[in-house]
Amino acid sequence: MKYKVLNTSQDIRESIYRLMIRNKIKKVELASKMELSYPSILNKIDNPGTFKVSELLELCNILNVDINELLIKY
């Protein structure tokens, strides 16, 4: 099986948006579920390197994916 580790912010940002669309979760809902302000979630999605590991794990839980699915493109 071929896979590619997503190593750019844009790749990770696109992965987050793809998973949000698949799960029908809007940014405002995501912010609420993660107990972050709307501007904070916008900043974190725009700059994925600012996510804490705990926030990434929570994001994966909300989006119903394994962290590998978020960070690796199959």
N, C-alpha and C positions, 0 to 999 in steps of 0.2 A: 504494500500500500504506500503510495507516495503522499507525502505531506510537506507543508512548508510552515516553518515557524514565522508567525507574523512579527516582524521586528521593527516596523515603522509605526509611528503614531497614527498615520492615516489608515494603515491596515487594521489596526486595533479599533479605531473609531468606526470604520466601516463594518467591522464584525459586530460591534455593540449595536449599531443602528439596524443591521440585518436581523439580529436576534430580538431587538425591541419590536420590529415590524412583525416578525414571526409570532411573537407572543402578544401582539396588540397592546403594548405598553407605551404610553406617552411619556415624554420627558418629565412632565409635571407629576405624573403618577410615580415614576421612578424616584424622583426627588423625595416625595412623601414617604414611600416605602423604605428608603434608605435613611430617612430622617436627616436629610440635607436640604438646604435652601435651593430654590430653582437656579439661581445664578451659580451656586457651587457645583451642581450636577452638570450644568452646561460647560463650566470650566473644566471639570474632570473628564467629560466625554471629549472635549476639544483637545485636551492635553492628558491622554490616558496615563502617562508616567506619574501623574500626581495622585493617582489612586493608591491608597494604602492596601496592603495585602488583604487585610480584613474586609475592606470595602469591595475589593474584587471578588472575594469569596461570597459576600452578601449579594453582589450584583449577579453572580452566577446562579445563586439560589433563586433570586427573583425571576431570572430569565430561564430557569429550569434547564441549565446546561452545566456540564462539567467544565472546569477551568481550561482544560485542553481544547474544548470546542471553541472557547472564546479566543484563545491565543494561538491556535494551530489551524491552518487551512488545509483541509483534506482534498 
